[in-house]
Amino acid sequence: MKSLYSAAILALPMLSSAFSPSSILQQTSSTSNTALAATPSRLPFSSQTSSTSLGALTTTQLPEKLYFPQEKEIPKVLGGLQIGLRKLCVVTGASSGLGLNAAATLAKTGRHFVVMACRDVEKGKRVAKEIGMPEGSYTVMKLELANLQSVRDFVANLKAFKSARPLTNLICNAAVYKPTDPEPAWTDDGFEMTMGVNHLGHFLLVNLLLKDMAKAKNPRVCIVGSITGNTNTVGGGLVYPRADLGNLEGLDKGAKKPIAMADGKPFFGAKAYKDSKVCNMMTVSQLHDRYHEKTGIVFSSMYPGCIAETDLFREKRPWFRKAFPWFMKYVTGGYVGMQEAGERLAQVIDDPLCNKSNVYWSWNGGAQQVGRWSPDGKPRGAGGSGGEIFENEQSDAERP
């Protein structure tokens, strides 16, 4: 099952006409071409079935679109003058929460120029000022991960902005979590929204930037993971529902509307998020195996701790949003504040200690157990605040 998953999850976005195989051949290196071509013929994106799938997606008329071609930003230019000698870093989902705090931390070091890749550009500009990002240390660009054409447009605009300078660092952080939705939402390309944004949009983004990043010195890609996809943790192994891709029945059938789950079963919002995180962390391992040695790019994942007050939980009921931070802080010990979480994510990109590929970085016990008693009343060892960074162990579900 794992070998099937390894091939399927990396090539799934080819189902969309916005991510055609010919575009991959043009955008990635020759080594990428060979790796992506090596997929079992029985998969839904094989040459036998891809034309049908592409046609179906092309003609799908969704009631609401998140991105239209005419919304493409006018490319920013002369970015090299702004970037100077700093490393260029892209952070997705940088207008709030973990992404915003990581972007601010990197910008304030003076070593990084940050491209804030956001759905809402005006909001991105506003919050960057509010959090105190130094003027001239960042720019905000439009990126709608629920539309693969928007991903392509973002990459084109990024290349116009930076000119010949390669991208050094990429943080794939943006995420959608819809645990209370009884019915699935869909991306503009017809994928279930959680998997489409959290995994497929980021997968395309990484692939379009690999060749450019290979030209940089000490390049790094970090795809934010989660304990919820790790079955060897309290949150992933004991909290229902567990992540489970099954035998990939949903992927085998094309993974497009009305198929909402990777295992082909009925939509379950909380599980869709966990499944997407399994895919994120599996992709890190696959990227490492296929490209690290040939490109020098360091691929990693990380768990920042439970950011119990993040907007990711905005779909939850009011009582949950009020009680959950207290529970995580004083009962499980998994709580971490927004700023500290951002500093952790920035560390994976900036710290020389983290220049090792195929690592799942964690802090303070990595949430593989409930926290131990501490004199300050805050349990320790459950991935929460404090502690030193270490190489955590992934569960079997994330290993190729």
C-alpha positions as CSV (number, residue, x, y, z in Angstrom):
1,M,0.0,0.0,0.0
2,K,2.8,2.4,0.8
3,S,4.5,2.1,-2.5
4,L,1.2,2.8,-4.2
5,Y,0.6,5.8,-2.0
6,S,4.1,7.1,-2.6
7,A,3.4,7.3,-6.4
8,A,-0.2,8.3,-6.1
9,I,0.1,11.2,-3.7
10,L,3.0,12.8,-5.7
11,A,1.3,12.7,-9.0
12,L,-2.3,13.3,-8.1
13,P,-2.4,17.0,-9.1
14,M,-1.9,15.9,-12.7
15,L,-5.6,15.3,-12.7
16,S,-6.1,19.0,-13.1
17,S,-5.7,20.7,-16.4
18,A,-4.0,23.5,-14.5
19,F,-1.2,21.1,-13.6
20,S,-0.5,19.2,-16.9
21,P,2.3,16.8,-17.4
22,S,3.7,19.0,-20.1
23,S,4.0,21.9,-17.7
24,I,6.0,19.7,-15.2
25,L,8.4,18.8,-18.0
26,Q,9.0,22.5,-18.7
27,Q,9.2,23.6,-15.0
28,T,11.3,20.9,-13.3
29,S,14.6,19.3,-13.9
30,S,15.3,16.2,-15.9
31,T,15.6,14.2,-12.8
32,S,12.1,15.4,-11.8
33,N,10.7,14.2,-15.1
34,T,12.0,10.6,-14.6
35,A,10.7,10.4,-11.0
36,L,7.2,11.7,-11.8
37,A,6.9,9.5,-14.8
38,A,7.5,6.3,-12.8
39,T,3.9,5.7,-11.7
40,P,1.9,2.5,-11.9
41,S,-0.4,2.4,-15.0
42,R,-3.4,1.4,-12.9
43,L,-3.4,4.8,-11.1
44,P,-6.1,7.3,-12.1
45,F,-3.7,9.7,-13.6
46,S,-2.2,7.2,-16.1
47,S,-2.2,8.0,-19.8
48,Q,-5.1,5.7,-20.2
49,T,-7.5,7.8,-18.0
50,S,-5.9,11.2,-17.7
51,S,-7.5,12.7,-20.7
52,T,-11.0,11.9,-19.4
53,S,-10.2,13.3,-16.0
54,L,-8.8,16.4,-17.5
55,G,-11.8,17.0,-19.6
56,A,-14.2,16.5,-16.7
57,L,-12.3,19.0,-14.6
58,T,-12.1,21.5,-17.4
59,T,-15.8,21.6,-17.9
60,T,-16.8,21.5,-14.3
61,Q,-18.7,24.7,-13.4
62,L,-18.5,25.4,-9.7
63,P,-21.1,27.7,-8.1
64,E,-18.4,29.9,-6.5
65,K,-14.9,30.5,-7.7
66,L,-12.1,31.5,-5.4
67,Y,-9.8,32.9,-8.1
68,F,-10.2,34.2,-11.7
69,P,-7.4,34.7,-14.2
70,Q,-8.2,38.4,-14.3
71,E,-7.4,38.6,-10.6
72,K,-3.7,37.9,-11.4
73,E,-1.5,40.6,-9.8
74,I,0.6,42.8,-11.9
75,P,4.1,41.4,-11.3
76,K,6.4,43.3,-8.9
77,V,9.8,43.9,-10.4
78,L,13.3,45.0,-9.3
79,G,13.0,42.8,-6.2
80,G,16.7,42.2,-6.2
81,L,17.3,45.8,-5.1
82,Q,15.0,45.2,-2.1
83,I,16.4,41.7,-1.2
84,G,20.0,42.8,-1.2
85,L,22.3,40.2,0.3
86,R,19.5,38.5,2.4
87,K,18.1,35.1,1.8
88,L,14.8,35.0,-0.1
89,C,12.1,33.1,1.8
90,V,8.4,32.3,0.8
91,V,5.9,31.7,3.6
92,T,2.4,30.5,2.6
93,G,-0.5,31.4,4.9
94,A,1.5,34.3,6.2
95,S,-1.4,36.7,7.0
96,S,-2.2,35.1,10.4
97,G,-1.2,32.7,13.1
98,L,1.9,30.5,12.7
99,G,2.8,31.7,9.2
100,L,2.6,35.4,10.2
101,N,4.7,34.9,13.3
102,A,7.3,32.8,11.5
103,A,7.5,35.4,8.7
104,A,8.0,38.2,11.3
105,T,10.7,36.2,13.1
106,L,12.6,35.6,9.9
107,A,12.3,39.2,8.8
108,K,13.5,40.6,12.1
109,T,16.7,38.6,12.0
110,G,17.9,40.8,9.1
111,R,19.1,37.7,7.3
112,H,15.9,37.0,5.3
113,F,13.7,38.9,2.9
114,V,10.2,37.3,3.2
115,V,7.6,36.9,0.5
116,M,4.3,36.6,2.3
117,A,2.1,34.4,0.1
118,C,-1.5,35.2,1.1
119,R,-5.0,34.8,-0.1
120,D,-5.9,38.4,1.0
121,V,-3.1,40.7,0.0
122,E,-4.5,43.8,1.8
123,K,-4.8,41.9,5.0
124,G,-1.3,40.6,4.6
125,K,0.0,44.2,4.3
126,R,-2.0,45.3,7.3
127,V,-0.9,42.6,9.7
128,A,2.7,42.8,8.7
129,K,2.7,46.4,9.9
130,E,0.8,45.5,13.0
131,I,3.2,42.8,14.1
132,G,6.2,45.1,13.5
133,M,7.9,43.6,10.5
134,P,10.7,46.0,9.5
135,E,9.9,48.1,6.4
136,G,11.8,46.8,3.4
137,S,12.1,43.3,4.9
138,Y,9.1,41.8,3.1
139,T,6.6,41.9,0.3
140,V,3.0,40.5,0.0
141,M,1.9,38.5,-3.0
142,K,-1.4,36.9,-4.0
143,L,-1.6,33.1,-3.6
144,E,-4.9,31.1,-3.6
145,L,-3.9,27.5,-3.0
146,A,-7.5,26.4,-3.8
147,N,-6.8,27.2,-7.4
148,L,-3.9,25.7,-9.2
149,Q,-3.8,28.5,-11.8
150,S,-3.3,30.9,-8.9
151,V,-0.3,28.8,-7.8
152,R,1.2,29.1,-11.3
153,D,0.5,32.8,-11.4
154,F,2.2,33.3,-8.0
155,V,5.3,31.4,-9.2
156,A,5.4,33.6,-12.4
157,N,5.1,36.7,-10.3
158,L,7.8,35.5,-7.8
159,K,10.2,34.9,-10.7
160,A,9.5,38.3,-12.2
161,F,10.1,39.9,-8.7
162,K,13.4,38.1,-7.9
163,S,14.8,38.0,-11.4
164,A,17.9,35.8,-11.6
165,R,18.2,35.5,-7.8
166,P,17.2,31.9,-6.7
167,L,14.7,31.2,-3.9
168,T,16.5,29.9,-0.8
169,N,13.7,28.9,1.5
170,L,10.1,27.8,1.2
171,I,7.7,27.3,4.1
172,C,4.4,25.5,3.2
173,N,2.3,26.5,6.1
174,A,-1.2,27.5,4.9
175,A,-4.0,25.1,6.0
176,V,-7.7,24.6,6.0
177,Y,-9.5,22.7,8.9
178,K,-13.3,22.2,8.6
179,P,-14.2,19.7,11.4
180,T,-17.9,20.8,11.7
181,D,-18.8,21.0,8.1
182,P,-21.3,18.2,7.2
183,E,-20.6,18.5,3.5
184,P,-17.3,19.0,1.7
185,A,-16.3,22.3,0.1
186,W,-14.4,22.1,-3.2
187,T,-11.5,23.9,-4.8
188,D,-11.8,25.6,-8.1
189,D,-10.3,22.5,-9.7
190,G,-12.8,20.1,-8.1
191,F,-10.8,18.7,-5.2
192,E,-12.0,18.5,-1.7
193,M,-10.9,21.8,-0.1
194,T,-8.9,20.4,2.8
195,M,-6.8,18.1,0.7
196,G,-6.7,20.6,-2.1
197,V,-5.3,23.5,-0.1
198,N,-3.2,21.7,2.6
199,H,-1.6,19.2,0.2
200,L,-2.2,19.5,-3.5
201,G,-1.7,23.2,-3.8
202,H,1.5,23.0,-1.9
203,F,2.7,20.0,-3.8
204,L,2.4,22.0,-7.1
205,L,4.1,25.0,-5.5
206,V,7.1,22.9,-4.4
207,N,7.4,21.2,-7.8
208,L,7.3,24.5,-9.7
209,L,10.1,25.9,-7.5
210,L,12.4,22.9,-7.2
211,K,14.6,23.8,-10.2
212,D,15.1,27.4,-9.1
213,M,15.8,26.4,-5.5
214,A,18.5,24.0,-6.6
215,K,20.5,27.0,-7.7
216,A,20.6,28.5,-4.2
217,K,23.1,28.0,-1.4
218,N,21.8,25.8,1.4
219,P,18.2,25.8,0.3
220,R,15.5,24.5,2.6
221,V,11.8,23.4,2.2
222,C,9.7,22.9,5.3
223,I,6.1,21.5,5.0
224,V,4.4,22.0,8.4
225,G,3.2,18.7,9.8
226,S,0.9,17.8,12.7
227,I,0.7,15.2,15.5
228,T,-2.8,14.6,14.3
229,G,-1.4,12.6,11.3
230,N,1.0,10.7,13.5
231,T,-0.6,7.7,15.0
232,N,2.3,7.3,17.6
233,T,1.2,10.5,19.4
234,V,-1.6,11.2,21.8
235,G,-3.4,13.5,19.4
236,G,-3.0,11.3,16.4
237,G,-3.4,7.8,17.9
238,L,-5.9,8.3,20.7
239,V,-8.2,11.1,19.5
240,Y,-10.9,10.1,17.1
241,P,-10.9,10.0,14.1
242,R,-7.5,8.6,13.2
243,A,-5.8,9.5,9.9
244,D,-6.3,6.6,7.5
245,L,-5.8,6.6,3.8
246,G,-7.2,3.1,3.5
247,N,-6.3,1.5,0.2
248,L,-6.5,4.8,-1.7
249,E,-9.9,4.1,-3.2
250,G,-10.7,7.8,-3.5
251,L,-7.4,8.5,-5.3
252,D,-7.9,5.5,-7.5
253,K,-11.2,7.0,-8.6
254,G,-9.8,10.4,-9.5
255,A,-10.2,12.2,-6.2
256,K,-12.5,14.8,-7.8
257,K,-16.0,15.9,-7.0
258,P,-18.1,14.1,-5.7
259,I,-15.2,11.9,-4.2
260,A,-14.2,13.8,-1.1
261,M,-11.8,11.5,0.8
262,A,-8.6,9.7,-0.1
263,D,-10.0,6.4,1.1
264,G,-13.2,6.9,-0.9
265,K,-15.5,7.0,2.1
266,P,-18.0,9.7,3.0
267,F,-16.7,13.1,3.9
268,F,-15.5,13.6,7.5
269,G,-14.0,17.0,8.1
270,A,-11.8,16.3,11.0
271,K,-10.4,13.2,9.3
272,A,-9.8,15.1,6.0
273,Y,-7.4,17.4,7.9
274,K,-5.5,14.5,9.5
275,D,-5.3,12.7,6.1
276,S,-3.9,15.8,4.5
277,K,-1.2,16.0,7.1
278,V,-0.2,12.4,6.5
279,C,0.2,13.4,2.8
280,N,2.2,16.4,3.8
281,M,4.7,14.5,5.8
282,M,4.8,11.6,3.4
283,T,5.7,14.1,0.6
284,V,8.6,15.4,2.6
285,S,10.1,11.9,2.7
286,Q,9.5,11.4,-1.0
287,L,11.0,14.8,-1.9
288,H,14.1,13.9,0.1
289,D,14.4,10.5,-1.5
290,R,14.0,11.8,-5.0
291,Y,15.7,15.2,-5.0
292,H,17.9,15.9,-1.9
293,E,21.1,14.2,-3.2
294,K,20.8,15.7,-6.7
295,T,19.7,19.2,-5.7
296,G,21.1,19.8,-2.2
297,I,17.7,21.0,-1.0
298,V,17.0,20.1,2.6
299,F,13.4,18.9,3.0
300,S,11.8,18.7,6.5
301,S,8.6,18.8,8.5
302,M,7.9,20.0,12.0
303,Y,5.3,20.1,14.7
304,P,5.2,23.5,16.4
305,G,3.1,22.4,19.4
306,C,-0.6,22.9,19.9
307,I,-1.4,26.5,19.1
308,A,-4.7,26.3,20.8
309,E,-5.7,29.9,20.0
310,T,-5.0,29.8,16.3
311,D,-7.6,30.8,13.7
312,L,-7.4,27.2,12.5
313,F,-10.0,26.4,15.2
314,R,-12.4,29.2,14.2
315,E,-14.9,26.5,13.0
316,K,-15.1,25.1,16.5
317,R,-17.9,26.0,18.9
318,P,-17.4,29.0,21.3
319,W,-17.1,26.8,24.4
320,F,-14.4,24.7,22.7
321,R,-12.4,27.7,21.7
322,K,-12.5,29.0,25.3
323,A,-11.8,25.7,27.1
324,F,-9.3,24.2,24.7
325,P,-6.3,26.5,25.4
326,W,-6.7,25.9,29.2
327,F,-7.0,22.2,28.7
328,M,-3.9,22.0,26.5
329,K,-1.9,24.3,28.9
330,Y,-2.7,22.7,32.3
331,V,-3.8,19.1,31.5
332,T,-2.0,17.7,28.5
333,G,0.9,20.2,28.4
334,G,0.8,20.6,24.7
335,Y,0.1,24.3,24.6
336,V,2.4,26.7,22.9
337,G,1.8,30.4,22.3
338,M,1.6,31.9,18.8
339,Q,4.9,33.8,19.0
340,E,6.9,30.8,20.3
341,A,5.4,28.6,17.6
342,G,6.4,31.1,14.9
343,E,9.9,31.1,16.4
344,R,10.1,27.3,16.2
345,L,9.1,27.3,12.5
346,A,11.6,30.0,11.7
347,Q,14.3,28.0,13.5
348,V,13.8,25.1,11.1
349,I,14.7,27.5,8.3
350,D,17.3,29.7,10.0
351,D,19.2,27.5,12.5
352,P,22.4,25.8,11.2
353,L,21.4,22.8,13.4
354,C,18.4,22.1,11.1
355,N,20.5,21.7,8.0
356,K,19.6,18.0,7.8
357,S,17.1,16.6,5.3
358,N,14.1,14.2,5.9
359,V,13.7,15.2,9.6
360,Y,10.5,15.7,11.5
361,W,11.4,18.5,14.0
362,S,9.7,18.8,17.4
363,W,10.3,20.3,20.8
364,N,9.6,19.4,24.4
365,G,8.8,15.7,24.0
366,G,7.0,15.8,20.7
367,A,3.5,15.1,22.1
368,Q,4.1,11.3,22.2
369,Q,2.8,11.3,25.8
370,V,0.8,13.4,28.1
371,G,2.9,16.0,29.9
372,R,4.7,15.3,33.2
373,W,4.1,17.4,36.3
374,S,6.1,20.6,36.7
375,P,6.4,22.9,39.7
376,D,5.0,25.8,37.7
377,G,1.8,23.9,37.1
378,K,2.3,23.5,33.4
379,P,3.0,19.8,32.4
380,R,6.2,19.2,30.4
381,G,7.2,16.8,27.7
382,A,4.1,16.9,25.5
383,G,5.3,19.2,22.7
384,G,4.2,22.4,24.4
385,S,6.1,25.5,25.4
386,G,9.8,25.3,26.2
387,G,12.4,22.6,25.6
388,E,15.0,22.1,23.0
389,I,14.5,21.1,19.3
390,F,15.1,17.5,18.5
391,E,14.5,14.9,15.7
392,N,11.2,13.4,16.4
393,E,10.1,9.9,15.2
394,Q,7.3,9.6,12.6
395,S,4.7,6.9,12.8
396,D,4.6,4.2,10.1
397,A,1.8,6.0,8.4
398,E,4.2,8.8,7.2
399,R,7.0,6.6,6.1
400,P,7.2,5.7,2.3
